[in-house]
């Protein structure tokens, strides 16, 4: 028996239920549905639609349903279309006719939107915590890395040496924007739709402000049609998660590269690597690869929901039920990915010698030579040409850079000393730059930012 059977002569077909039931996936909204229902019932009590005894009876039944759901003793019935109807059915069983007053002045349209906002609000905060956990790992590894350096790349070609700490913090700052976006999206969704009813509000003297307040929302809806049809908060959350997933993917791609024999910049801890079923020698970066791969799925969830929303007329349409699976999956997957990448980065063994060897190419200081000339009045473009010609000469004639620099009339011994291994990175001294002096400041600033963000998301 469904909750809406009154107008219907026959029961729902098997095919209808098979196609439309959402219970399998919206069960996870149970705590939020219960919270919404308690607030709604108390609201009805405050405005005199329910007596205080009735409120007590229904709230007690809701509490018992909560216990049953948690204990796993809740028995779902074939007519339970979704978690919302299942809970209401059970409340009515427990509370008798009084339970039938739970849904007074409410529709599943405002009920579902309320539960989903409560859920999303909580999950975005949890994800912000998980991002900060990963940032802490990156910061710790950056501090540990000290003055170790590696090649910085553009076009995946060695460009200039950078501190390993600088490279790790580049990812950490990227994630700081994700924390921002998670909190920002969370702030925007902090609006209660409860009281909008099916689409138009109610003839009963509801007080959506008080209900919003009780549920911890910052505000109530301004327009009932908008309240029940708005899924911007899901789309926005999916975007924020997709971009976070893209950032995890880029970090993952570097782990894939760095753990290859070709790079050899890091060895994965056994707990964060996988083996091959056939090739005994293999140690594979599956976490990093899945961080990369799952980003595709997260982008798909965003584009999928936007496609669902794009042609919908006001207000509620059943299409909106399609908001949940992508959201739940995105939340789950990115949460798992953050934790796995955090563990991987915390335990990875960086091969600092190998990194520095790769960075100590004689051409690593090419731009330093140009800038040395610039400081002596040579226009940069001309300095660039001089050094470029030396690099070409060195490659073509197999003569060492140092030798050529020393012999060059515009350069000489002092300039040649710039080629000393390890020197180039120390000369990147400008604010935000890749050398030890600038990075020391950056670490202080990043730590401040991290603690600020930790305050914003709370400790817990
Ligand atoms: N499970 C549905 C959803 O998530 C419930 C809403 C159904 N509302 C309705 N008016 N048929 O959207």
Boltz pocket constraint, residues with backbone or C-beta under 6 A from the ligand:
constraints:
  - pocket:
      binder: B
      contacts: [[A, 20], [A, 22], [A, 26], [A, 81], [A, 82], [A, 108], [A, 109], [A, 112], [A, 316], [A, 317], [A, 318], [A, 320], [A, 321]]
      max_distance: 6.0
